Amino acid sequence: MALRYLSNVATLALDADHCSGCGICAEVCPHGVLTVSSRKAAIVDRDACMECGACAKNCATGALTVQAGVGCAAAVLTGMLRGTEPTCDCSTGPGC
């Protein structure tokens, strides 16, 4: 089971029409957020996404996008490291 940060806030997006099915995204994702089946990637666990950006940076076709290092997941991690409450600068959602 992957770590959970905040539900329904990850910026990860997939344009399946642009996916070549190479599978690199699933290989580089540290939390198993993506899988490849029938030559297409799919997001299987968006809430486990920590928005590191590895998938998008390694996607040759640009089918994946994520705002790496920003958003609520980054705020949670920064808060954990600093010993403070997360500050993600959003106006809605749990923990914001």
N, CA, C and O atoms as a CHARMM CRD file, in Angstrom:
* protein
*
  384
    1    1 MET  N      0.84400  -1.18800   0.00000 PROA 1      0.00000
    2    1 MET  CA     0.00000   0.00000   0.00000 PROA 1      0.00000
    3    1 MET  C      0.88300   1.24300   0.00000 PROA 1      0.00000
    4    1 MET  O      1.79800   1.36300   0.81400 PROA 1      0.00000
    5    2 ALA  N      0.61100   2.14300  -0.89300 PROA 2      0.00000
    6    2 ALA  CA     1.38000   3.38200  -1.01000 PROA 2      0.00000
    7    2 ALA  C      0.90800   4.39000   0.02100 PROA 2      0.00000
    8    2 ALA  O     -0.20500   4.30300   0.53900 PROA 2      0.00000
    9    3 LEU  N      1.77200   5.33900   0.30300 PROA 3      0.00000
   10    3 LEU  CA     1.41400   6.42200   1.20800 PROA 3      0.00000
   11    3 LEU  C      0.28700   7.25500   0.63400 PROA 3      0.00000
   12    3 LEU  O      0.17100   7.38500  -0.58500 PROA 3      0.00000
   13    4 ARG  N     -0.52500   7.80800   1.47400 PROA 4      0.00000
   14    4 ARG  CA    -1.59600   8.71500   1.05000 PROA 4      0.00000
   15    4 ARG  C     -1.25900  10.09900   1.57800 PROA 4      0.00000
   16    4 ARG  O     -0.79400  10.24700   2.70800 PROA 4      0.00000
   17    5 TYR  N     -1.49100  11.08900   0.76800 PROA 5      0.00000
   18    5 TYR  CA    -1.24800  12.45900   1.17900 PROA 5      0.00000
   19    5 TYR  C     -2.60600  13.10600   1.41800 PROA 5      0.00000
   20    5 TYR  O     -3.15700  12.98600   2.51200 PROA 5      0.00000
   21    6 LEU  N     -3.13700  13.76700   0.45000 PROA 6      0.00000
   22    6 LEU  CA    -4.46700  14.35900   0.53000 PROA 6      0.00000
   23    6 LEU  C     -5.28600  13.81100  -0.62800 PROA 6      0.00000
   24    6 LEU  O     -4.77000  13.66600  -1.73600 PROA 6      0.00000
   25    7 SER  N     -6.53800  13.51100  -0.38900 PROA 7      0.00000
   26    7 SER  CA    -7.38000  12.92100  -1.43000 PROA 7      0.00000
   27    7 SER  C     -7.81400  13.94300  -2.47100 PROA 7      0.00000
   28    7 SER  O     -8.12900  15.08700  -2.14400 PROA 7      0.00000
   29    8 ASN  N     -7.82500  13.51600  -3.71600 PROA 8      0.00000
   30    8 ASN  CA    -8.37500  14.28200  -4.83800 PROA 8      0.00000
   31    8 ASN  C     -7.72700  15.64200  -5.06500 PROA 8      0.00000
   32    8 ASN  O     -8.41700  16.59000  -5.43900 PROA 8      0.00000
   33    9 VAL  N     -6.42000  15.76100  -4.85100 PROA 9      0.00000
   34    9 VAL  CA    -5.75100  17.04100  -5.08300 PROA 9      0.00000
   35    9 VAL  C     -4.54200  16.95100  -6.01600 PROA 9      0.00000
   36    9 VAL  O     -4.01200  17.98200  -6.43000 PROA 9      0.00000
   37   10 ALA  N     -4.09800  15.74400  -6.35200 PROA 10     0.00000
   38   10 ALA  CA    -2.91000  15.60600  -7.20300 PROA 10     0.00000
   39   10 ALA  C     -3.15000  16.23600  -8.57200 PROA 10     0.00000
   40   10 ALA  O     -4.23900  16.13800  -9.13800 PROA 10     0.00000
   41   11 THR  N     -2.11500  16.87900  -9.08500 PROA 11     0.00000
   42   11 THR  CA    -2.21500  17.56500 -10.37700 PROA 11     0.00000
   43   11 THR  C     -1.93000  16.63900 -11.55700 PROA 11     0.00000
   44   11 THR  O     -1.94000  17.08800 -12.70300 PROA 11     0.00000
   45   12 LEU  N     -1.68200  15.38200 -11.30400 PROA 12     0.00000
   46   12 LEU  CA    -1.36300  14.40600 -12.35000 PROA 12     0.00000
   47   12 LEU  C     -2.51500  14.27200 -13.34400 PROA 12     0.00000
   48   12 LEU  O     -3.67300  14.10800 -12.95900 PROA 12     0.00000
   49   13 ALA  N     -2.17000  14.34700 -14.62800 PROA 13     0.00000
   50   13 ALA  CA    -3.17400  14.16600 -15.68500 PROA 13     0.00000
   51   13 ALA  C     -2.56700  13.32600 -16.81300 PROA 13     0.00000
   52   13 ALA  O     -1.37400  13.42000 -17.10100 PROA 13     0.00000
   53   14 LEU  N     -3.39500  12.52000 -17.43300 PROA 14     0.00000
   54   14 LEU  CA    -2.97700  11.65200 -18.52300 PROA 14     0.00000
   55   14 LEU  C     -3.85500  11.88300 -19.73900 PROA 14     0.00000
   56   14 LEU  O     -5.08200  11.85900 -19.64200 PROA 14     0.00000
   57   15 ASP  N     -3.22400  12.10900 -20.88800 PROA 15     0.00000
   58   15 ASP  CA    -3.93400  12.18800 -22.16600 PROA 15     0.00000
   59   15 ASP  C     -3.66200  10.87200 -22.88800 PROA 15     0.00000
   60   15 ASP  O     -2.66200  10.74100 -23.59400 PROA 15     0.00000
   61   16 ALA  N     -4.54800   9.90500 -22.71000 PROA 16     0.00000
   62   16 ALA  CA    -4.35500   8.55500 -23.24800 PROA 16     0.00000
   63   16 ALA  C     -4.20000   8.55000 -24.76700 PROA 16     0.00000
   64   16 ALA  O     -3.55900   7.65300 -25.31300 PROA 16     0.00000
   65   17 ASP  N     -4.77300   9.53200 -25.45700 PROA 17     0.00000
   66   17 ASP  CA    -4.65000   9.59300 -26.91700 PROA 17     0.00000
   67   17 ASP  C     -3.19800   9.80200 -27.35400 PROA 17     0.00000
   68   17 ASP  O     -2.81700   9.39800 -28.45200 PROA 17     0.00000
   69   18 HSD  N     -2.38700  10.43300 -26.49600 PROA 18     0.00000
   70   18 HSD  CA    -0.98600  10.68300 -26.82700 PROA 18     0.00000
   71   18 HSD  C     -0.04700   9.60000 -26.29300 PROA 18     0.00000
   72   18 HSD  O      1.14700   9.62200 -26.59100 PROA 18     0.00000
   73   19 CYS  N     -0.55800   8.67400 -25.52300 PROA 19     0.00000
   74   19 CYS  CA     0.25800   7.62500 -24.91100 PROA 19     0.00000
   75   19 CYS  C      0.69000   6.59500 -25.95200 PROA 19     0.00000
   76   19 CYS  O     -0.13300   6.09700 -26.71900 PROA 19     0.00000
   77   20 SER  N      1.99600   6.27600 -25.97300 PROA 20     0.00000
   78   20 SER  CA     2.52100   5.26700 -26.90000 PROA 20     0.00000
   79   20 SER  C      2.57300   3.87900 -26.26500 PROA 20     0.00000
   80   20 SER  O      2.82100   2.88700 -26.95000 PROA 20     0.00000
   81   21 GLY  N      2.33800   3.81100 -24.95100 PROA 21     0.00000
   82   21 GLY  CA     2.36100   2.52100 -24.26400 PROA 21     0.00000
   83   21 GLY  C      3.74700   1.99700 -23.96800 PROA 21     0.00000
   84   21 GLY  O      3.91100   0.79600 -23.75300 PROA 21     0.00000
   85   22 CYS  N      4.74800   2.85300 -23.95000 PROA 22     0.00000
   86   22 CYS  CA     6.12500   2.40500 -23.74000 PROA 22     0.00000
   87   22 CYS  C      6.36800   1.84900 -22.33000 PROA 22     0.00000
   88   22 CYS  O      7.23600   0.99600 -22.14500 PROA 22     0.00000
   89   23 GLY  N      5.61500   2.32200 -21.34700 PROA 23     0.00000
   90   23 GLY  CA     5.71900   1.80600 -19.99200 PROA 23     0.00000
   91   23 GLY  C      6.74400   2.47400 -19.09900 PROA 23     0.00000
   92   23 GLY  O      6.86800   2.10700 -17.93100 PROA 23     0.00000
   93   24 ILE  N      7.47800   3.43600 -19.61000 PROA 24     0.00000
   94   24 ILE  CA     8.49500   4.09800 -18.79900 PROA 24     0.00000
   95   24 ILE  C      7.86700   4.79700 -17.59400 PROA 24     0.00000
   96   24 ILE  O      8.44800   4.79800 -16.50900 PROA 24     0.00000
   97   25 CYS  N      6.70300   5.38300 -17.77100 PROA 25     0.00000
   98   25 CYS  CA     6.04400   6.08300 -16.66600 PROA 25     0.00000
   99   25 CYS  C      5.80200   5.15800 -15.47500 PROA 25     0.00000
  100   25 CYS  O      6.03400   5.53800 -14.32800 PROA 25     0.00000
  101   26 ALA  N      5.34100   3.95600 -15.75400 PROA 26     0.00000
  102   26 ALA  CA     5.08100   2.98900 -14.68900 PROA 26     0.00000
  103   26 ALA  C      6.38200   2.53500 -14.03200 PROA 26     0.00000
  104   26 ALA  O      6.41100   2.26900 -12.83000 PROA 26     0.00000
  105   27 GLU  N      7.44700   2.44700 -14.80700 PROA 27     0.00000
  106   27 GLU  CA     8.74500   2.03900 -14.26800 PROA 27     0.00000
  107   27 GLU  C      9.33700   3.08300 -13.33200 PROA 27     0.00000
  108   27 GLU  O      9.92200   2.73000 -12.30800 PROA 27     0.00000
  109   28 VAL  N      9.19400   4.36700 -13.66600 PROA 28     0.00000
  110   28 VAL  CA     9.84300   5.41300 -12.86900 PROA 28     0.00000
  111   28 VAL  C      8.98400   5.92000 -11.71600 PROA 28     0.00000
  112   28 VAL  O      9.49500   6.61700 -10.84000 PROA 28     0.00000
  113   29 CYS  N      7.71500   5.59500 -11.69300 PROA 29     0.00000
  114   29 CYS  CA     6.83900   6.07700 -10.61400 PROA 29     0.00000
  115   29 CYS  C      7.18300   5.36100  -9.31100 PROA 29     0.00000
  116   29 CYS  O      7.09600   4.13500  -9.24400 PROA 29     0.00000
  117   30 PRO  N      7.57300   6.10700  -8.27000 PROA 30     0.00000
  118   30 PRO  CA     7.97200   5.46500  -7.01900 PROA 30     0.00000
  119   30 PRO  C      6.81400   4.88800  -6.21000 PROA 30     0.00000
  120   30 PRO  O      7.04400   4.12100  -5.27500 PROA 30     0.00000
  121   31 HSD  N      5.58200   5.23900  -6.54700 PROA 31     0.00000
  122   31 HSD  CA     4.44200   4.78000  -5.75400 PROA 31     0.00000
  123   31 HSD  C      3.43000   3.93800  -6.52300 PROA 31     0.00000
  124   31 HSD  O      2.33500   3.69000  -6.01800 PROA 31     0.00000
  125   32 GLY  N      3.76400   3.50000  -7.71400 PROA 32     0.00000
  126   32 GLY  CA     2.86900   2.62100  -8.46200 PROA 32     0.00000
  127   32 GLY  C      1.55200   3.27000  -8.85700 PROA 32     0.00000
  128   32 GLY  O      0.51200   2.61300  -8.88600 PROA 32     0.00000
  129   33 VAL  N      1.60100   4.55100  -9.15700 PROA 33     0.00000
  130   33 VAL  CA     0.40400   5.30000  -9.52200 PROA 33     0.00000
  131   33 VAL  C     -0.09000   4.91800 -10.91400 PROA 33     0.00000
  132   33 VAL  O     -1.28300   5.01400 -11.20100 PROA 33     0.00000
  133   34 LEU  N      0.82300   4.48800 -11.77200 PROA 34     0.00000
  134   34 LEU  CA     0.50000   4.19700 -13.17200 PROA 34     0.00000
  135   34 LEU  C      0.72000   2.72600 -13.50500 PROA 34     0.00000
  136   34 LEU  O      1.54900   2.04600 -12.90100 PROA 34     0.00000
  137   35 THR  N     -0.03500   2.26500 -14.47100 PROA 35     0.00000
  138   35 THR  CA     0.13900   0.91900 -15.01600 PROA 35     0.00000
  139   35 THR  C     -0.04000   1.01400 -16.52600 PROA 35     0.00000
  140   35 THR  O     -0.61400   1.98000 -17.02900 PROA 35     0.00000
  141   36 VAL  N      0.44900   0.01600 -17.24000 PROA 36     0.00000
  142   36 VAL  CA     0.28500  -0.01500 -18.69200 PROA 36     0.00000
  143   36 VAL  C     -0.38100  -1.33100 -19.06100 PROA 36     0.00000
  144   36 VAL  O      0.07000  -2.41000 -18.67700 PROA 36     0.00000
  145   37 SER  N     -1.45700  -1.21200 -19.81100 PROA 37     0.00000
  146   37 SER  CA    -2.19500  -2.38100 -20.25600 PROA 37     0.00000
  147   37 SER  C     -2.69500  -2.11700 -21.67000 PROA 37     0.00000
  148   37 SER  O     -3.16000  -1.01700 -21.96900 PROA 37     0.00000
  149   38 SER  N     -2.60300  -3.10000 -22.52700 PROA 38     0.00000
  150   38 SER  CA    -3.04000  -2.96700 -23.92100 PROA 38     0.00000
  151   38 SER  C     -2.41100  -1.75500 -24.60000 PROA 38     0.00000
  152   38 SER  O     -3.07000  -1.02700 -25.34200 PROA 38     0.00000
  153   39 ARG  N     -1.11500  -1.55300 -24.32900 PROA 39     0.00000
  154   39 ARG  CA    -0.32400  -0.46800 -24.94000 PROA 39     0.00000
  155   39 ARG  C     -0.82600   0.93200 -24.60800 PROA 39     0.00000
  156   39 ARG  O     -0.65000   1.85700 -25.40100 PROA 39     0.00000
  157   40 LYS  N     -1.44800   1.09600 -23.44300 PROA 40     0.00000
  158   40 LYS  CA    -1.87500   2.41400 -22.97300 PROA 40     0.00000
  159   40 LYS  C     -1.63800   2.50900 -21.47200 PROA 40     0.00000
  160   40 LYS  O     -1.89100   1.55500 -20.73600 PROA 40     0.00000
  161   41 ALA  N     -1.15300   3.65700 -21.02200 PROA 41     0.00000
  162   41 ALA  CA    -0.98000   3.91000 -19.59600 PROA 41     0.00000
  163   41 ALA  C     -2.33500   4.24300 -18.98300 PROA 41     0.00000
  164   41 ALA  O     -3.25100   4.70700 -19.66200 PROA 41     0.00000
  165   42 ALA  N     -2.43500   3.99600 -17.69600 PROA 42     0.00000
  166   42 ALA  CA    -3.64000   4.34200 -16.94800 PROA 42     0.00000
  167   42 ALA  C     -3.22300   4.74400 -15.53600 PROA 42     0.00000
  168   42 ALA  O     -2.27800   4.19400 -14.97000 PROA 42     0.00000
  169   43 ILE  N     -3.93800   5.70200 -14.98800 PROA 43     0.00000
  170   43 ILE  CA    -3.71600   6.10300 -13.60200 PROA 43     0.00000
  171   43 ILE  C     -4.55200   5.17700 -12.73600 PROA 43     0.00000
  172   43 ILE  O     -5.77800   5.14900 -12.85100 PROA 43     0.00000
  173   44 VAL  N     -3.88900   4.41900 -11.86800 PROA 44     0.00000
  174   44 VAL  CA    -4.61400   3.44800 -11.04300 PROA 44     0.00000
  175   44 VAL  C     -4.76400   3.90500  -9.59300 PROA 44     0.00000
  176   44 VAL  O     -5.60800   3.38400  -8.86400 PROA 44     0.00000
  177   45 ASP  N     -3.94600   4.87900  -9.16900 PROA 45     0.00000
  178   45 ASP  CA    -4.00300   5.31800  -7.77600 PROA 45     0.00000
  179   45 ASP  C     -3.54600   6.77400  -7.66100 PROA 45     0.00000
  180   45 ASP  O     -2.47600   7.05500  -7.12200 PROA 45     0.00000
  181   46 ARG  N     -4.36000   7.68500  -8.16800 PROA 46     0.00000
  182   46 ARG  CA    -4.00100   9.11500  -8.20200 PROA 46     0.00000
  183   46 ARG  C     -3.66000   9.65900  -6.81100 PROA 46     0.00000
  184   46 ARG  O     -2.76500  10.49400  -6.68200 PROA 46     0.00000
  185   47 ASP  N     -4.35200   9.20200  -5.78000 PROA 47     0.00000
  186   47 ASP  CA    -4.10800   9.72600  -4.43600 PROA 47     0.00000
  187   47 ASP  C     -2.74800   9.32500  -3.87400 PROA 47     0.00000
  188   47 ASP  O     -2.31000   9.89100  -2.87300 PROA 47     0.00000
  189   48 ALA  N     -2.07400   8.36300  -4.49500 PROA 48     0.00000
  190   48 ALA  CA    -0.73300   7.98000  -4.06400 PROA 48     0.00000
  191   48 ALA  C      0.34100   8.83300  -4.74600 PROA 48     0.00000
  192   48 ALA  O      1.52200   8.72100  -4.41800 PROA 48     0.00000
  193   49 CYS  N     -0.06200   9.68000  -5.68700 PROA 49     0.00000
  194   49 CYS  CA     0.88400  10.52300  -6.41800 PROA 49     0.00000
  195   49 CYS  C      1.47600  11.57200  -5.47800 PROA 49     0.00000
  196   49 CYS  O      0.74900  12.29900  -4.80100 PROA 49     0.00000
  197   50 MET  N      2.80200  11.63800  -5.44900 PROA 50     0.00000
  198   50 MET  CA     3.47100  12.64400  -4.62500 PROA 50     0.00000
  199   50 MET  C      3.96400  13.81900  -5.47000 PROA 50     0.00000
  200   50 MET  O      4.71900  14.66300  -4.99000 PROA 50     0.00000
  201   51 GLU  N      3.53700  13.86400  -6.71400 PROA 51     0.00000
  202   51 GLU  CA     3.84100  14.94800  -7.64700 PROA 51     0.00000
  203   51 GLU  C      5.33700  15.18200  -7.81800 PROA 51     0.00000
  204   51 GLU  O      5.79300  16.32400  -7.87900 PROA 51     0.00000
  205   52 CYS  N      6.09900  14.08600  -7.89400 PROA 52     0.00000
  206   52 CYS  CA     7.54900  14.21600  -8.08500 PROA 52     0.00000
  207   52 CYS  C      7.90600  14.61100  -9.51100 PROA 52     0.00000
  208   52 CYS  O      8.95400  15.21300  -9.74100 PROA 52     0.00000
  209   53 GLY  N      7.04000  14.27700 -10.47700 PROA 53     0.00000
  210   53 GLY  CA     7.25100  14.65100 -11.86600 PROA 53     0.00000
  211   53 GLY  C      8.04900  13.65500 -12.68700 PROA 53     0.00000
  212   53 GLY  O      8.29300  13.89700 -13.86900 PROA 53     0.00000
  213   54 ALA  N      8.46600  12.53400 -12.09100 PROA 54     0.00000
  214   54 ALA  CA     9.27100  11.55800 -12.83200 PROA 54     0.00000
  215   54 ALA  C      8.54500  11.02400 -14.05700 PROA 54     0.00000
  216   54 ALA  O      9.15500  10.85400 -15.11200 PROA 54     0.00000
  217   55 CYS  N      7.26200  10.76000 -13.93000 PROA 55     0.00000
  218   55 CYS  CA     6.50400  10.21100 -15.06700 PROA 55     0.00000
  219   55 CYS  C      6.45800  11.19800 -16.22200 PROA 55     0.00000
  220   55 CYS  O      6.73300  10.83200 -17.36500 PROA 55     0.00000
  221   56 ALA  N      6.11700  12.42600 -15.93700 PROA 56     0.00000
  222   56 ALA  CA     5.99100  13.43900 -16.98600 PROA 56     0.00000
  223   56 ALA  C      7.34000  13.75600 -17.63400 PROA 56     0.00000
  224   56 ALA  O      7.42100  13.94300 -18.84800 PROA 56     0.00000
  225   57 LYS  N      8.39100  13.81600 -16.82300 PROA 57     0.00000
  226   57 LYS  CA     9.71900  14.12000 -17.36300 PROA 57     0.00000
  227   57 LYS  C     10.22600  13.02100 -18.28000 PROA 57     0.00000
  228   57 LYS  O     11.02500  13.28100 -19.17900 PROA 57     0.00000
  229   58 ASN  N      9.77100  11.80000 -18.06300 PROA 58     0.00000
  230   58 ASN  CA    10.22100  10.66600 -18.86500 PROA 58     0.00000
  231   58 ASN  C      9.26200  10.27600 -19.97200 PROA 58     0.00000
  232   58 ASN  O      9.52200   9.31700 -20.69800 PROA 58     0.00000
  233   59 CYS  N      8.16300  10.99300 -20.12000 PROA 59     0.00000
  234   59 CYS  CA     7.17600  10.67900 -21.15200 PROA 59     0.00000
  235   59 CYS  C      7.56000  11.38100 -22.45800 PROA 59     0.00000
  236   59 CYS  O      7.44500  12.60000 -22.58000 PROA 59     0.00000
  237   60 ALA  N      8.01500  10.59300 -23.42000 PROA 60     0.00000
  238   60 ALA  CA     8.48500  11.14600 -24.68900 PROA 60     0.00000
  239   60 ALA  C      7.37100  11.76900 -25.52000 PROA 60     0.00000
  240   60 ALA  O      7.63700  12.62800 -26.36100 PROA 60     0.00000
  241   61 THR  N      6.12400  11.34900 -25.29600 PROA 61     0.00000
  242   61 THR  CA     5.01700  11.85800 -26.10400 PROA 61     0.00000
  243   61 THR  C      4.24600  12.98500 -25.43100 PROA 61     0.00000
  244   61 THR  O      3.34100  13.56100 -26.03600 PROA 61     0.00000
  245   62 GLY  N      4.59100  13.30700 -24.19200 PROA 62     0.00000
  246   62 GLY  CA     3.89200  14.37600 -23.48000 PROA 62     0.00000
  247   62 GLY  C      2.49300  13.99800 -23.03000 PROA 62     0.00000
  248   62 GLY  O      1.65400  14.87100 -22.80900 PROA 62     0.00000
  249   63 ALA  N      2.23600  12.71800 -22.89300 PROA 63     0.00000
  250   63 ALA  CA     0.90200  12.26800 -22.49500 PROA 63     0.00000
  251   63 ALA  C      0.60700  12.51500 -21.01700 PROA 63     0.00000
  252   63 ALA  O     -0.55400  12.55500 -20.61100 PROA 63     0.00000
  253   64 LEU  N      1.65400  12.68100 -20.21600 PROA 64     0.00000
  254   64 LEU  CA     1.48300  12.91400 -18.78200 PROA 64     0.00000
  255   64 LEU  C      1.90700  14.31800 -18.40700 PROA 64     0.00000
  256   64 LEU  O      2.91200  14.83200 -18.89700 PROA 64     0.00000
  257   65 THR  N      1.13300  14.92500 -17.53900 PROA 65     0.00000
  258   65 THR  CA     1.50100  16.22300 -16.99100 PROA 65     0.00000
  259   65 THR  C      1.29100  16.19100 -15.48300 PROA 65     0.00000
  260   65 THR  O      0.38800  15.52000 -14.98500 PROA 65     0.00000
  261   66 VAL  N      2.12000  16.91100 -14.77600 PROA 66     0.00000
  262   66 VAL  CA     1.99500  17.05600 -13.32600 PROA 66     0.00000
  263   66 VAL  C      2.78100  18.29800 -12.92900 PROA 66     0.00000
  264   66 VAL  O      3.84600  18.56900 -13.48300 PROA 66     0.00000
  265   67 GLN  N      2.26700  19.03400 -11.98900 PROA 67     0.00000
  266   67 GLN  CA     2.97300  20.21500 -11.50000 PROA 67     0.00000
  267   67 GLN  C      3.92300  19.75200 -10.40200 PROA 67     0.00000
  268   67 GLN  O      3.59600  19.80400  -9.21600 PROA 67     0.00000
  269   68 ALA  N      5.10100  19.30000 -10.81500 PROA 68     0.00000
  270   68 ALA  CA     6.07500  18.74200  -9.88800 PROA 68     0.00000
  271   68 ALA  C      6.55700  19.78600  -8.88500 PROA 68     0.00000
  272   68 ALA  O      6.87300  20.92200  -9.24100 PROA 68     0.00000
  273   69 GLY  N      6.60300  19.37200  -7.63500 PROA 69     0.00000
  274   69 GLY  CA     7.13300  20.23100  -6.58800 PROA 69     0.00000
  275   69 GLY  C      6.17800  21.30800  -6.11100 PROA 69     0.00000
  276   69 GLY  O      6.55700  22.14500  -5.29200 PROA 69     0.00000
  277   70 VAL  N      4.95900  21.30600  -6.60000 PROA 70     0.00000
  278   70 VAL  CA     3.95700  22.26000  -6.14200 PROA 70     0.00000
  279   70 VAL  C      2.72500  21.48700  -5.73500 PROA 70     0.00000
  280   70 VAL  O      2.66800  20.26900  -5.90700 PROA 70     0.00000
  281   71 GLY  N      1.76400  22.16100  -5.21200 PROA 71     0.00000
  282   71 GLY  CA     0.52800  21.48800  -4.85300 PROA 71     0.00000
  283   71 GLY  C      0.54300  20.96600  -3.43400 PROA 71     0.00000
  284   71 GLY  O      1.50600  21.15500  -2.69000 PROA 71     0.00000
  285   72 CYS  N     -0.53000  20.31500  -3.07900 PROA 72     0.00000
  286   72 CYS  CA    -0.73700  19.87800  -1.70900 PROA 72     0.00000
  287   72 CYS  C      0.22700  18.78200  -1.27400 PROA 72     0.00000
  288   72 CYS  O      0.66600  18.77800  -0.12400 PROA 72     0.00000
  289   73 ALA  N      0.56500  17.85500  -2.16000 PROA 73     0.00000
  290   73 ALA  CA     1.46800  16.77500  -1.77000 PROA 73     0.00000
  291   73 ALA  C      2.83100  17.32800  -1.37400 PROA 73     0.00000
  292   73 ALA  O      3.41700  16.89600  -0.38200 PROA 73     0.00000
  293   74 ALA  N      3.33200  18.28100  -2.14900 PROA 74     0.00000
  294   74 ALA  CA     4.60700  18.90200  -1.80200 PROA 74     0.00000
  295   74 ALA  C      4.49000  19.64400  -0.47700 PROA 74     0.00000
  296   74 ALA  O      5.43300  19.64000   0.31500 PROA 74     0.00000
  297   75 ALA  N      3.36000  20.27400  -0.22500 PROA 75     0.00000
  298   75 ALA  CA     3.16100  20.99000   1.03400 PROA 75     0.00000
  299   75 ALA  C      3.15900  20.03500   2.22200 PROA 75     0.00000
  300   75 ALA  O      3.71600  20.35000   3.27400 PROA 75     0.00000
  301   76 VAL  N      2.54200  18.88300   2.06000 PROA 76     0.00000
  302   76 VAL  CA     2.51900  17.89300   3.13100 PROA 76     0.00000
  303   76 VAL  C      3.93700  17.41600   3.43800 PROA 76     0.00000
  304   76 VAL  O      4.32600  17.32900   4.60300 PROA 76     0.00000
  305   77 LEU  N      4.70400  17.10800   2.40000 PROA 77     0.00000
  306   77 LEU  CA     6.07400  16.64300   2.60500 PROA 77     0.00000
  307   77 LEU  C      6.93900  17.71800   3.24800 PROA 77     0.00000
  308   77 LEU  O      7.71600  17.42900   4.15900 PROA 77     0.00000
  309   78 THR  N      6.81100  18.94600   2.78500 PROA 78     0.00000
  310   78 THR  CA     7.58000  20.03900   3.36000 PROA 78     0.00000
  311   78 THR  C      7.20000  20.24000   4.82200 PROA 78     0.00000
  312   78 THR  O      8.07300  20.44700   5.66500 PROA 78     0.00000
  313   79 GLY  N      5.91800  20.18200   5.12800 PROA 79     0.00000
  314   79 GLY  CA     5.45500  20.30200   6.50900 PROA 79     0.00000
  315   79 GLY  C      6.01600  19.20200   7.38500 PROA 79     0.00000
  316   79 GLY  O      6.40700  19.45200   8.52500 PROA 79     0.00000
  317   80 MET  N      6.05900  17.98800   6.86300 PROA 80     0.00000
  318   80 MET  CA     6.61900  16.86800   7.62600 PROA 80     0.00000
  319   80 MET  C      8.09500  17.09700   7.91900 PROA 80     0.00000
  320   80 MET  O      8.55200  16.85200   9.03600 PROA 80     0.00000
  321   81 LEU  N      8.83900  17.56200   6.92900 PROA 81     0.00000
  322   81 LEU  CA    10.27200  17.79600   7.09900 PROA 81     0.00000
  323   81 LEU  C     10.56200  18.94100   8.06600 PROA 81     0.00000
  324   81 LEU  O     11.52300  18.88800   8.83300 PROA 81     0.00000
  325   82 ARG  N      9.72900  19.96800   8.02300 PROA 82     0.00000
  326   82 ARG  CA     9.92600  21.13700   8.88500 PROA 82     0.00000
  327   82 ARG  C      9.23600  21.01400  10.23400 PROA 82     0.00000
  328   82 ARG  O      9.48200  21.81000  11.14000 PROA 82     0.00000
  329   83 GLY  N      8.36800  20.01100  10.36700 PROA 83     0.00000
  330   83 GLY  CA     7.62000  19.85700  11.61100 PROA 83     0.00000
  331   83 GLY  C      6.50500  20.87500  11.74900 PROA 83     0.00000
  332   83 GLY  O      6.14500  21.26100  12.86100 PROA 83     0.00000
  333   84 THR  N      5.95500  21.31400  10.61700 PROA 84     0.00000
  334   84 THR  CA     4.88200  22.30700  10.62400 PROA 84     0.00000
  335   84 THR  C      3.66000  21.74300   9.91800 PROA 84     0.00000
  336   84 THR  O      3.72800  20.67700   9.30400 PROA 84     0.00000
  337   85 GLU  N      2.55900  22.44600  10.00200 PROA 85     0.00000
  338   85 GLU  CA     1.34900  22.06100   9.27500 PROA 85     0.00000
  339   85 GLU  C      1.55200  22.34300   7.78400 PROA 85     0.00000
  340   85 GLU  O      2.27100  23.27500   7.42600 PROA 85     0.00000
  341   86 PRO  N      0.92700  21.54900   6.91700 PROA 86     0.00000
  342   86 PRO  CA     1.04600  21.80500   5.46500 PROA 86     0.00000
  343   86 PRO  C      0.43000  23.15400   5.09000 PROA 86     0.00000
  344   86 PRO  O     -0.61600  23.54200   5.61000 PROA 86     0.00000
  345   87 THR  N      1.08800  23.84300   4.19800 PROA 87     0.00000
  346   87 THR  CA     0.57200  25.08600   3.64700 PROA 87     0.00000
  347   87 THR  C      0.66200  24.98400   2.14300 PROA 87     0.00000
  348   87 THR  O      1.73100  25.16400   1.55800 PROA 87     0.00000
  349   88 CYS  N     -0.47600  24.69100   1.51200 PROA 88     0.00000
  350   88 CYS  CA    -0.44900  24.48700   0.06900 PROA 88     0.00000
  351   88 CYS  C     -1.04500  25.66500  -0.69900 PROA 88     0.00000
  352   88 CYS  O     -1.11600  25.63100  -1.92700 PROA 88     0.00000
  353   89 ASP  N     -1.46700  26.68800   0.00500 PROA 89     0.00000
  354   89 ASP  CA    -1.98800  27.89800  -0.62600 PROA 89     0.00000
  355   89 ASP  C     -3.23700  27.65600  -1.47500 PROA 89     0.00000
  356   89 ASP  O     -3.53200  28.43800  -2.37900 PROA 89     0.00000
  357   90 CYS  N     -3.96200  26.59400  -1.19200 PROA 90     0.00000
  358   90 CYS  CA    -5.22300  26.38200  -1.89100 PROA 90     0.00000
  359   90 CYS  C     -6.35700  26.80300  -0.96900 PROA 90     0.00000
  360   90 CYS  O     -6.16500  26.93500   0.24000 PROA 90     0.00000
  361   91 SER  N     -7.50900  27.00700  -1.52500 PROA 91     0.00000
  362   91 SER  CA    -8.60500  27.52000  -0.71300 PROA 91     0.00000
  363   91 SER  C     -9.62400  26.45800  -0.33900 PROA 91     0.00000
  364   91 SER  O    -10.49500  26.70700   0.49500 PROA 91     0.00000
  365   92 THR  N     -9.53100  25.27500  -0.94400 PROA 92     0.00000
  366   92 THR  CA   -10.48200  24.21500  -0.63300 PROA 92     0.00000
  367   92 THR  C     -9.77300  22.90100  -0.46700 PROA 92     0.00000
  368   92 THR  O     -8.60700  22.76100  -0.83600 PROA 92     0.00000
  369   93 GLY  N    -10.45900  21.95700   0.07500 PROA 93     0.00000
  370   93 GLY  CA    -9.92300  20.61100   0.19800 PROA 93     0.00000
  371   93 GLY  C     -9.46700  20.31900   1.60900 PROA 93     0.00000
  372   93 GLY  O     -9.18500  21.23700   2.37900 PROA 93     0.00000
  373   94 PRO  N     -9.39400  19.04600   1.95100 PROA 94     0.00000
  374   94 PRO  CA    -9.00100  18.66900   3.30000 PROA 94     0.00000
  375   94 PRO  C     -7.54800  19.03700   3.57100 PROA 94     0.00000
  376   94 PRO  O     -6.68800  18.86800   2.70800 PROA 94     0.00000
  377   95 GLY  N     -7.28300  19.53200   4.75000 PROA 95     0.00000
  378   95 GLY  CA    -5.93400  19.87000   5.15500 PROA 95     0.00000
  379   95 GLY  C     -5.44200  21.20100   4.64000 PROA 95     0.00000
  380   95 GLY  O     -4.29900  21.57600   4.90100 PROA 95     0.00000
  381   96 CYS  N     -6.28100  21.93000   3.90800 PROA 96     0.00000
  382   96 CYS  CA    -5.84600  23.20700   3.33300 PROA 96     0.00000
  383   96 CYS  C     -6.37400  24.36600   4.14800 PROA 96     0.00000
  384   96 CYS  O     -6.11200  25.52300   3.81800 PROA 96     0.00000
